[in-house]
Amino acid sequence: MKKKVLAMAMMGVMAMSLMTGCGEKAASQTGDSQAGTEQTQTQAKSSGQAIRIVNGKIEIDEPLKAFAKKYQEKTGQEVIIESLGGGADINGTLKGYLAAGNMPDLFVFGGEGDFKTWKDYMTDLSGEEWASQTEFSFKDEAGKVVGFPYAVEGFGITYNKDILEKAGVDPASLTSYDAYKKAFEAIDSKKEELGITAVCSVAAESGQMYWSTGNHLFGYYLSGGLKRGDTTYIDMLKEGKTDTGRLGEFADYMKLLFDYSDPTTLISGTYDDQLALWAQGKTAFITQGNWIDPSLPDYQVSFDCGIAPFAFTKEEMKGILADCPSWWAVYNKGTQIDAAKAFLKELALSEEGQKCLVTECGMISPYTSNKLSPSTPLAMNLKTYVDSGNTYSWEWTKMPEGIAMNATGAVFELYAKGQIDRDGFVDMMSTAIADYVK
C-alpha cells in the first residue's frame, strides 16, 4: 500500500514536470556565412557543406560560436552550433533528429548511460592527435576513444566569500554536516545585517531542475568522500540497490539545505532564477559549479567566491566532484566525418582553440598541451582542488539514461515541498531506483 501511495505521488509530480518543462529555453543556433580565404595544411578542406554541432552547455554558447566564426574565416569551413541547455531533453532531441534523418555531425553525450544509447553511432577517434594528450577521453568497452573531452568541471556548494567573512564563517571549515549546520545557523541569524533573503539558493522543481538535483547533487551520494574510481555505490545503483544508511545521511543534509533556502526559488525557480538570486548577493550559497563563471559578468558580480564540498556526512569530506561534464562524439554515418575531426583538433590543440576553452569559456582544459590557466573565479578555485588531488569522480554519469528526469528528480521535489519526510525520501528514492533499473 505504501509503495502504491509513493508511486501515485511521483506520478503527480512527473505529470506537472512535463507541463512545466514545456517552457524551457529554445535551442540556440547559428551559422556564419562569410568564408575565409586562407587554408592551412592541418585543416581539412571545406566541402562547401556546413558541419553541425549539438552542444549541451548553453553557458558556453557565445564563445563557442565566436570560435566557430574565426574557424570559418581561417578554413572556409562553416560550423553551425546548436546549443541545448537548462532542462532540455537532449537525448530526446537527438533521438528525434535520428528518426528524421537529421543527425548532427558532432553530438554531445553525458557518460556511460548515454553511451549505451549512442554507441552504434560513434566514430573511433583513437588515432586523433589530441587523444594522446588527455586522460579524460571517453573510451568504449574495447578501449577505443569515442568521446572528445573539452573541459574539466567541478561542483559542490558555491559560496559568496564576502558574506561568509561578514558572518564569521571560514569556507575552509565547511567539510561536514555539522560544520554546515553551524554555518547556516550563524548566517541565518544575521540575514538582515547581511542584506540577504535566505542562506541558500536551491532549485528543486523537477521539470526543469532534475539535472541539478537528480544528477549533480545526487552524485555526491554516489562518490562523495571516495577515492577516484571507487564504484561501490554506482555499482549498487546499477543493480537497483541503495545504501539506506548513507542515503539517510544524504537526506538529512538535503533537508538542511531546503530549510535554509529561499522557498519560492526552491519550489518553482528555474536555473536562471536560482543563479540570479545568488549572483545579486541575496544568498550566501548556491548549489551549482564552476560552469556559472561565464554568467557572472552578466550580473556584474564583484564579490569573491569559491566552491566548497557538498559535505553531507558526519565524517570530514574535503574534496569536490570534478570530471568531464560530457563529451562530443562524431556521428559515424555522417558525410562530414573528416571535417568534424579537423574542427575538434583545432579546438583542442590550436592556440585559438585553447584560448576559447580556457579564457573565453572559463573552463579547465583536459589537454596536457594546454598550459593556460583560467581567469574566472570559480574555475581558478576548482583548479586548486584538481592540483591538490582533492577530487571525486563523476560516477553519476554512469547512471541509466533518463533516471534523473524520469525518476529521482521527482523525489527531490516532493522532499523540497515537504510532502515526504526524511524516511519517505529514503524509501521513495530506493523504490524509484529499484523500479527504474528493473
SEPA-963606 format. One record per atom (N, C-alpha, C): x, y, z. Coordinates in steps of 0.001 Angstrom, whole numbers, plus 500000, padded with zeros to 6 digits. Atoms other than C-alpha are relative to their C-alpha. Layout:
REM residues N
XYZ;...
This chain:
REM residues 438
500825498799500000;500000500000500000;500866501261500000;499099498847499910;502833502325500914;500644500302498657;499364499796501303;504547501747497569;499025500596499010;501006499479500923;501305502443495760;499808501495500209;500160498568499700;500898505794497535;501193500792499485;498792499312500464;504509506725496793;500018500101498494;500006499991501464;504115505759493155;499021501024499464;501003499028500444;500964507856492797;500501501418500203;499458498656499746;502706510866494367;501028500375498964;498973499729501007;505626510553491986;499389500261498641;500649499803501297;503317510254489003;499424501403499895;500559498647500013;501657513517490007;501057501046499756;498907499049500187;504954515361490254;500534499942498587;499452500137501344;506181513940486952;499062500578498954;500956499413500941;502991514985485203;500133501505499984;499791498553499923;503484518527486448;501313500380499359;498685499720500576;507141518308485397;499928500092498494;500112499980501456;506176517523481829;499394501292499512;500661498757500408;503926520563481696;500908501194500194;499138498846499760;506405522968483289;501211499979499104;498821500099500862;509241521650481136;499778500571498630;500286499478501338;507470522925478042;500454501440499834;499605498599500095;508543526461478887;501487500206499967;498544499902500000;512247525681478677;500508500808498818;499379499209501067;514579527810476593;500093499209498716;499864500648501306;514590527029472910;501466499857499658;498616500193500429;517741525800471221;500510501263499339;499363498827500599;520196528457470128;500829499537498826;499306500458501194;521521528106466605;500628501172499258;499396498976500842;523828529996464290;500755499350498863;499143500461501097;525574529601461000;500539501220499297;499410498819500616;528020532235459787;500294499728498539;499913500256501436;528053532636456013;501288500503499354;498792499468500633;531271534562455410;501113498963500061;498929501001500060;534113532278454337;501350500681499877;498646499464500112;537809532984454835;500683499442498766;499306500427501218;540319532559452068;501230499159500286;498764500694499717;543261531055453898;499745498566500432;500149501418499653;543647527267454202;501341499494500520;498756500535499459;546242525603456443;500090498516499709;499786501416500285;547757522164455927;499365499112501058;500537500821498919;546410520982459280;498491499892499948;501456500004500071;542807521600458270;499513499239498775;500636500620501155;540560519504456069;499380501091499152;500593498997500862;539442521477453024;498489499985500123;501453499911499898;535906522716453201;499337499384498778;500743500606501095;533470520704451114;498898500935499518;501092499094500329;531152523675450991;498753499695500801;501120500408499166;528826521868453383;500325500288501458;499750499672498605;528477523088456964;500041498744500852;500090501039498983;529227520845459898;499136500537501138;500970499598498976;526641520913462665;500320499308501310;499643500494498677;527267520504466375;498825500226500953;500945499833498903;524761519856469161;500820500072501280;499252499709498783;526329521394472272;499032499989501183;500890500107498846;524860520619475699;500271500998501096;499687499014498964;526322523568477586;499638501392499493;500514498730500485;524256526672476955;500881501170500427;499209498889499473;526628528798479062;501251500288499171;498836499718500858;529473528435476511;499567500248498557;500546499816501342;527222529095473530;500681501152499257;499452498819500687;528533532587472726;501483499843499654;498578500151500373;532310531910472966;500228498882498990;499851501093500956;531873528659471047;499632500468498594;500386499452501303;530067530456468250;501045500985499476;498958499062500416;532740533142468222;501205499241499441;498900500819500509;535396530449467792;499636499385498652;500443500592501267;533350528791465043;500093501008498862;499915498951501020;533226532087463181;501450500216499566;498579499841500322;537002532502463410;500513498787499217;499593501226500692;537437528904462300;499562500037498539;500481499885501381;535327529566459214;500846500995499210;499167499002500667;537350532670458399;501374499423499653;498678500580500196;540522530608458699;500010498871498974;499992501227500808;539485527446456850;498966499969498888;501094500054500952;536366528233454855;498913499012500392;500972501001499558;534505525563456811;498943500642500906;501091499464499181;531110526726458080;499656499019501118;500345500810498833;530189525474461552;498731500556500631;501262499605499374;526657525574462956;499947499422501406;500089500411498606;526355525462466732;498536500020500441;501351500088499457;523064524279468205;500131499659501484;499811500189498565;523105524718471985;498680499707500693;501167500392499219;520606522957474216;500390500054501465;499615499860498605;520618523870477891;498833499937500945;501038500029498980;518714524085481147;499427498606500157;500651501290499829;516163521311481460;499661499317498701;500317500595501300;516096520466477760;500347498515499982;499773501436500145;515830516745476983;500888499791498777;499058500077501110;518971516496474856;499921498646499304;500086501321500610;518755512754474329;498722499840499193;501257500064500731;515122513068473329;500074500754498688;499830499204501214;516020515786470844;500840499256498972;499133500745500915;518823513694469359;499291498792499404;500759501147500518;516558510669469040;499021500444498916;500884499456501022;514117512855467140;500752500304498721;499167499715501173;516914514005464843;500363498715499263;499635501268500611;517996510400464256;498833499422499210;501195500540500670;514458509324463384;499672500768498734;500312499153501153;514128512244460981;501136500042498980;498854499959500908;517490511591459300;500711501332500032;499474498645499863;518749514904460658;501060500069501100;498990500026498946;521620513898462964;501101501023499728;498870499078500160;524359516487463598;501289499225499781;498705500644500226;527952515749462669;500724499728501313;499448500162498663;529016516179466297;498857500107501000;501075499928499023;526724515421469215;500534499722501400;499575500115498615;527034515617472978;499385498757500640;500556501065499169;526628512676475342;500610500094501391;499637499704498619;526843512610479110;500635498901500816;499360501035499211;528559509387480113;499532498618499617;500245501411500297;528035505660480355;498559499727499590;501405500219500328;524234505799480335;499670500435498583;500227499498501354;524125507935477193;500783499190498967;499167500778500925;526952505923475622;499270498745499531;500711501227500364;524835502766475693;498926500276498950;501025499622500974;522179504622473728;500611500285498631;499441499469501243;524534506056471101;501253499290499495;498718500608500347;527478503656470890;500080499516498550;499981500481501384;526467502342467478;500140501133498981;499952498851500904;526660505859466044;501258500844500206;498797499245499657;530098506905467296;501196499575499159;498787500244500787;533293507206465250;501187499730500920;498758500274499259;536577505748466541;500948501180499801;499120498822500050;538770508750467404;501379499712500600;498755500385499317;541705506807468869;501248500532499309;498827499558500734;544087507920466132;500180501498499918;499885498536500062;543456511636466593;501142500493500894;498824499492499289;546439513692467755;499673500397501435;500362499538498660;544589515159470739;499786498845500981;500322501136499129;543724511674472085;501184499578500868;498809500375499237;547313511159473265;500370501066501032;499664498888499119;547252514421475203;498977500207501117;500988499861498938;544456513750477668;499688498642500621;500437501202499295;543378511206480279;498483499977500147;501427499827499774;539776512336480062;499138499593498805;500806500480501118;538703510834476730;499000498954500482;500942501076499697;535636508599476803;500333498825499089;499640501188500768;536501505053475745;498890498960500071;501016501045500024;534210502230474708;500518498730500684;499641501236499310;534308498658476041;501305499402499487;498774500532500591;537178497813473684;501201500918500207;498907499069499756;539257500777474814;500205501026498912;499891499001501066;538670502856471680;499454501349500483;500451498652499655;538359506615472114;498807500381499116;501185499598500765;534852507684471074;499446501347500458;500500498736499473;534311510815473182;501085501038500124;499064498871499964;536099514161472782;499740500822501266;500181499187498803;536635515886476174;500372501455499734;499704498591500241;536540519660476196;500175500805501288;499878499258498748;536565520610479888;500048499051501188;500124500632498684;537108519504483458;499203500968500846;500858499147499182;534371520847485693;499857499422501400;500199500449498635;533653520662489381;498832500713500640;501138499376499335;530746521351491662;499886499514501445;500291500283498602;529654521371495265;499003501043500431;500805498839499618;528240524388497040;500856501237499762;499272498768500309;529386527707495596;499593501089500992;500273499029498932;529688530484498148;500448501412499625;499629498596500055;529849534261498334;500940500235501172;498996499913498936;533064534728500273;499813501240500858;500193498762499246;532253538296501281;498940499828501084;501063500229499019;529028537230503010;500497499090501120;499491500918498984;530765534360504776;500949500704500962;499067499280499133;533506536648506077;499259500919500967;500781499109499137;530958539148507414;499253499226501080;500724500836499033;529143536290509150;500941499219500906;499030500701499175;532355534928510647;500135498526499670;499926501396500425;532308531690508633;501209499812499080;498836500324500830;535551530250507229;499596498913499011;500409501019500975;534775528413503968;500824498724500087;499151501184499870;537684526056504648;499479499039501061;500540500850498929;535745524742507652;498803499178499548;501235500642500469;532808523535505525;500297498628499405;499610501333500452;533751519876505361;499192498884500665;500834501025499383;530961518065507271;498594500543500202;501382499599499731;527239518127508012;499934500972501169;500051499158498808;527802519616511458;500566501391499731;499401498706500323;530014522374510061;499022500857499204;500991499255500774;527314523369507557;498833500439500869;501116499649499116;524596523299510195;500358501226500838;499527498871499196;526623525648512374;500105501271499161;499839498839500884;527416527943509441;498649500561499573;501327499552500434;523808528082508201;499288500743501124;500647499359498849;522546528953511679;500592501385500253;499329498713499765;525125531729512048;499604501024498944;500360499075501081;524348533259508657;498528500386500087;501434499731499908;520592532934509126;499672501005501098;500249499080498878;520761534818512431;500379501436499665;499527498665500374;522364537770510611;499479500415498623;500503499719501352;520249537849507445;499768501489499757;500309498575500187;519050541411507940;501274500822499930;498720499298499970;522528542647508790;500795499771498715;499252500360501204;523983540854505758;499290500419498715;500765499563501170;521242542082503409;499606498874499077;500377501145500815;520248538600502230;498580499558500334;501369500484499790;516849536964501843;499969498560500490;499903501389499560;517982533387502521;501470499599500040;498628500488499930;521101531407503298;500414499362498675;499665500777501197;520920529234500185;499059500286498836;500800499964501220;519713529396496608;500032498596499400;500131501361500501;518490525916495674;498716499921499192;501203500181500820;516016524953492925;499775498507499807;500265501437500010;514321521558493096;498772499611499190;501156500341500841;511382521762490675;500485499037498924;499393501074500782;511897518532488792;499856500158498496;500175499849501438;510575519571485392;501164500684499328;498895499251500597;513464521965484808;501327499798500721;498769500059499208;515973521214487567;500413498587500402;499636501377499698;516160517408487645;501489499746499792;498585500196500304;519652517633486129;500894500478501147;499238499483498871;520827519617489154;499839499113501228;500239500818498807;519179517578491907;500295498523499746;499920501428500254;518925514120490350;501331499525499453;498674500358500517;522356514192488687;501103500551500904;498870499388499310;524717516677490319;499987499777501509;500030500129498545;523583516721493943;500013498527500415;500023501427499684;522785513013493986;501348499356499709;498666500499500303;526242512494492526;500888499907501226;499204500062498776;527678513205495967;499674498755500812;500340501273499353;525776510264497413;500799498859499361;499348501083500731;527399508091494740;501513499965500179;498529500033499956;531035509186495115;500638501011500942;499422499027499083;531469511980497669;500814499334501104;499148500544498955;534371511215500007;500732498726499620;499367501248500436;535503508179497990;501217500275499116;498865499879500903;538772507623496151;499507499965498564;500385499994501408;538584508325492443;499981498573499454;500118501328500556;537365505259490642;499305499004500912;500741500890499099;535614503752493706;498546499968499529;501326500128500614;532392502440492154;498987499292500904;500851500739499064;530785500974495286;498525500322499836;501416499617499956;527546502955495200;499354500060498622;500576500038501350;527105503300491458;499776498556499576;500208501418500304;527533499528491170;498725499498500662;501235500368499314;524779499104493748;498788500539499251;501116499383500714;522551501519491863;499675499247498718;500222500726501255;523016499613488619;499247498685500237;500737501210499636;521607496596490452;498654500336500642;501264499574499408;518682498653491716;500023500089501513;499855499992498544;520044498883495261;500559501340500492;499435498813499357;520914501713497660;500501499632501383;499544500111498620;522788502037500934;499136500953500815;500978499130499331;519968503327503134;500630500829501113;499324499218498972;522348504444505883;500639501247499413;499359498863500675;524378506641503548;498938500912499395;501072499207500593;521201507748501776;499269500814501067;500605499254498898;519774508775505147;500818501221500374;499123498853499738;522785510989505819;499813501059498918;500205499092501127;522312512488502378;498660500732500154;501323499392499815;518621513112503131;500024501060501095;499880499012498917;519498514893506383;500621501294499485;499311498817500533;521819517215504519;499103500770499030;500912499335500922;519269517911501782;498928500770500768;501004499312499175;516706518795504465;500579501284500570;499325498809499493;519213521223505956;500052501081498926;499958499051501113;519689522858502555;498631500594499721;501348499549500317;515963523050501885;499469500954501069;500507499168498902;515193524522505324;500565501411499964;499359498683500020;517598527400504731;500019500625498593;500064499473501367;516702528042501082;498850500982499819;501104499119500375;514578530752499519;498846499115499520;501074500960500307;511186528969499379;499445500094498586;500552499845501348;509959530409496085;500925499392498960;499021500559500929;513147529563494220;500085498488500147;499906501430499738;513264526149495861;498896499220499310;501159500756500468;509782525106494793;499712500212498512;500407499716501379;509275526813491436;501053500723499171;498983499232500709;512523528510490440;500668499244498872;499218500545501106;514362527948487176;501482500155500326;498556499810499845;518128527778486782;500340501488500012;499738498562500052;518113531465485843;499575500684501293;500464499429498732;516094532308488967;500987499695501115;499064500423498962;518453530342491158;501307500778499907;498741499294500191;521540531951489659;499872501479500327;500190498565499775;520144535485489740;499939500329501486;500144499751498562;519259535245493439;501361500052500675;498665500031499389;522794534296494392;500914501076499416;499105499050500662;524597536474491832;499715501443500409;500367498660499545;522714539530493089;500272500205501484;499597499866498604;524062538906496586;498891499770501004;501146500206499108;520757537756498087;500086498710500804;499756501204499207;522055534397499358;501507499783500115;498585500288499799;525374533091500654;500472498835499136;499619501219500704;525309529767498786;499083499729498817;500786500506501123;524139528249495510;500517498605499664;499601501373500309;524149524566494526;500291499857498512;499532500098501384;525984524957491210;501520499959500009;498554500129500094;529542524575489947;500641501095499190;499239498939500656;532161526476488006;499459500365498618;500594499642501292;530030526437484837;499213501305500052;500708498713499929;528299529566486157;500947501179499782;499016498920500201;531534531546485675;499658500929498835;500263499104501132;530630532827482171;498787500915500205;501200499197499770;527329534170483523;500210501116501026;499801499031498919;528802536180486401;500139501439499511;499930498621500482;529714539262484318;498632500586499645;501339499513500335;526069539494483213;499314500628501209;500586499469498762;525171540183486846;500935500980500700;499009499075499453;528205542397487428;500466499560501383;499550500551498725;529380540122490206;501403500506500316;498705499459499600;532231541760492094;500526499348501279;499557500620498749;532382539671495268;500867498766499727;499183501204500090;534913536911495870;499114498777500201;500813501203499859;533560533398495541;500866498762499822;499283501255500108;534605529773495658;499043498833500125;500807501215499924;533383526189495791;500405499206501232;499768500841498823;533037524138498980;499413498619499749;500535501351500186;532397520384499242;498522499906500397;501372500329499636;528818519106499314;500101498928501089;499582500920498940;529842517542502616;498802499565500837;501228500428499341;526757515614503698;500231499012501143;499710501017498998;528499513145506006;500463500611501321;499465499576498707;529420513372509678;501523500022499946;498550500018500181;532953512441508652;500416501142499079;499505498879500789;535121515109507051;500090499633498521;499929500165501451;534845515499503281;500648501266499439;499236498815500382;537486517836501869;500023500281498499;499916499831501442;537122517348498120;498664500314499356;501215499755500771;534629518154495405;499976499074498792;500120500819501201;533315516244492401;500534500779498803;499406499341501168;535417517116489348;500298498965498932;499815500943501099;535461515414485967;499553500680498711;500559499488501253;534437515840482349;498479500034500111;501457499920499899;530829517064482226;499296499202498916;500575500725501136;530189515436478869;501063499946498908;499067500156501117;531861514532475605;499271500254498688;500573499915501339;531328515114471897;500397498755499231;499741501141500879;531038512183469515;499801500432498553;500158499755501435;531410512227465741;499033498952499448;501027500889500557;528341510748464021;500604499175498866;499255500844500934;529711507759462129;499288499720498687;500715500186501261;527078507747459409;499834501331499246;500087498692500630;527516511396458514;500931500125498809;499184499758501195;529121512840455389;501165500945500275;498990498999499665;531363515291457252;500930499520501112;499187500564498926;533425512982459454;501380500641500066;498652499411500005;536835514334458378;499965501469500410;500131498580499642;535658517937458682;499733500152501489;500285499961498574;534308517234462164;501263499711500811;498740500314499326;537611515664463206;500955501187499973;499112498845500134;539516518683461903;499599501117500947;500483498963499088;537333521036463925;500403499665501436;499631500402498644;537948519038467115;501493500189500247;498554499815499857;541702519093466505;500341501465500218;499746498565499859;541663522850466098;499595500494501377;500490499562498695;539625523303469278;500907499524501123;499177500570498928;541875521044471348;501440500492499993;498554499816500084;545347521883470071;500469501369499519;499543498705500503;545446525283468378;499986501052501108;499959498911499024;546241528462470263;498621500636500161;501334499389499943;542836529895469347;498998499098500709;500908500943499357;541022526747470429;500234499901501492;499668500057498581;542850526541473744;499528501252500726;500465498761499405;542063530170474414;498483499994500136;501456500078499947;538413529536473608;499547499195501214;500430500881498924;538115526655476081;500303500569501381;499562499569498663;540036528219478960;499654501461500279;500163498570499740;539976532001478612;498576500475499753;501329499511500360;536658532570476876;498872499221500692;501048500824499377;534614529641478228;500199499857501506;499753500046498562;536240529812481658;500092498588500550;499941501392499565;536923526080481849;501445499559500199;498681500604499852;539867523897482836;500178499014498855;499780500860501156;541335522203479774;500420498601500434;499572501363499707;541686518392479822;501275499599499266;498858500329500854;544715518588477489;501319500455500608;498708499702499391;548305518447478730;500756501098499269;499301498982500774;549494520713475942;499447501399500243;500610498701499733;547173523494477087;500492500508501351;499390499494498781;549153525486479638;499291501238500545;500728498822499530;546622528285480018;499287499702501315;500738500117498746;545128528859483455;498748500855499907;501231499205500055;541537530035483850;500128501274500820;499973498729499277;540989533606484963;498702500254500739;501286499822499329;537411533199486120;500082499426501418;499787500321498575;536976532898489911;499742498558500394;500332501350499562;535304529511490269;500894498956499338;499070500919500665;537482527775487678;501368500056500671;498728499858499291;540541529163489456;499963499237501320;500146500708498729;539243527825492757;499946498489499785;500083501421500324;538389524465491182;501379499429499715;498666500483500365;541935524175489834;500831499677501240;499255500301498772;543273524225493408;499635498608500518;500414501348499613;541231521099494160;500630498960499072;499441500921500985;542413519434490942;501497499827500231;498552500048499824;546059520338491545;500408499274501282;499679500639498723;545958519063495146;499479498575500104;500527501358500004;544177515841494225;498784499796500877;501198500097499157;541122516619496346;498738499995499142;501185500106500852;538531515490493812;499449498583500045;500689501287500099;535993512690493480;499445499871498590;500427500212501383;534965511134490196;498493500124499835;501415499820500326;531623511717488484;499375498639499668;500617501295500233;530113508277488935;498538500132499571;501409499811500371;526643509752488370;499796499935498486;500147500075501451;527340509839484639;499803498562499525;500176501409500346;527148506032484712;498590499506500326;501372500406499692;523523506009485856;499236499699498715;500806500282501185;520903504625483455;499457501279499377;500489498821500710;519821507116480811;498607500404500493;501311499453499679;516958509355481912;499521499794501423;500478500302498661;516816508241485543;499713501258500819;500235498758499251;517109511778486928;498728500691499536;501165499317500555;514474513183484594;498715499220500269;501204500821499946;512059510285484870;499724499334501334;500213500697498727;512500509015488426;500493500798501206;499465499459498748;514824510510491036;499759501495500186;500234498562499875;514302514205490253;498693500309500688;501310499783499391;510656513938491300;500049499804501504;499889500258498566;511669512590494714;500569501233500706;499449498768499423;513776515690495395;498920501076500105;501042498975499975;510838517918494501;498992499748501122;500945500333498937;508454516111496844;500598500297501371;499300499745498735;511020516374499639;500110501507500258;499889498547499869;511564520078498987;498661500627500387;501341499487499703;507799520661499162;499478499554501362;500438500500498706;507565518832502474;498922498936499912;501035501016500173;505268516186501029;500467498618500435;499447501207499403;507580513426502266;501043500424501031;498993499697498995;509831513322505323;501302499288499673;498670500580500215;513359512057505723;499925498512499661;500140501432500275;512377508402505885;499260499769498685;500712500101501273;509970508946502995;500924500218498825;499019499748501055;512815510349500919;500840498753499750;499162501198500137;514985507305501606;499208498866499353;500831501088500542;512140504862500905;499641500236498539;500438499716501362;510906506610497774;501165500001499021;498830500005500874;514391507132496357;500440498567499720;499609501403500179;515227503471496930;499042499283499064;501011500623500846;511952502384495324;500101500492498563;499903499417501336;512347504776492383;501179499413499234;498799500559500649;515851503470491644;499773498536499646;500228501425500241;514862499818492004;499038499778498839;501003500142501064;511825500239489749;500569500419498643;499460499501501277;513719502225487096;501017499016499424;498993500946500471;516596499763486913;499329498712499516;500714501203500380;514170496857486746;499378500135498605;
